[in-house]
């Protein structure tokens, strides 16, 4: 396959049981791919891709949310 490999992705499940994929692009960025919950027609994308700030080792979601305040 021609192209540049960006990252590997791992499968995870949300608390609701929804499957999503995520992987680190660098030490500071993370790629997250979720099914499109707002898909209304066949022309809408099946998945949405998000670029997030990577969590620091040992950091919980609550800690990262507090840092954003």
N, C-alpha and C positions, 0 to 999 in steps of 0.2 A: 504494500500500500504506500502510495506517495503521500507525503505530508509530514508535519511536525508533531511529535507526541507531546501533549501538554501535561498530562497527569494520568494517574490511575484513579478509578472511582470505586467507592465502596457502597454497598447497599445498606440502608438503615431503615428503621420503621419509626414513625411518629407515635405519639401517645394514642392517636386515633387508629393506628394500624396501617397508615398510608406509607407506601414504600417510596424512598427518595434516594438519590445518589449524591455523594460528596467526595471531594478530594482536594488536597492542597496544591495550589499553583506555585506558591513560594512560601517563605516564612511568614509573610504578612497577608496573603490572600488565599481564600478558599472558594472553590467552585461548588455550587449546589444546584441540582437539577430536580425539579418537582413536576409531577403531572399537572397539566393545566386544569385547575378546578373550575375555570370559567369558560371552558370550551362549549360553544353553542352551535357550531356548524362544522362541517368537514373541512372548511377553509381555515379554521382556527388551528393554531399549533397544538400538538399533543403534549408537549413539555415546555416548561419555562426554565431558563438558565439565570442564575443569580451569582454575582460576584460579591463575596462578603469579606470583611476583615477576619483573619484567622484568630481563633482564641489562643491565648497563651496557655502553656502546659499547666494543668492544675486549676485553671480558671473555670468557674461554673457559669451557666447562663445568667444567673442573677448578678454575679459580679460584673459581667460584661455589660449588662443593662444599666447598672449603677454608674459605670464609667461614662455612658452616653448622656447622663443627666447633667 
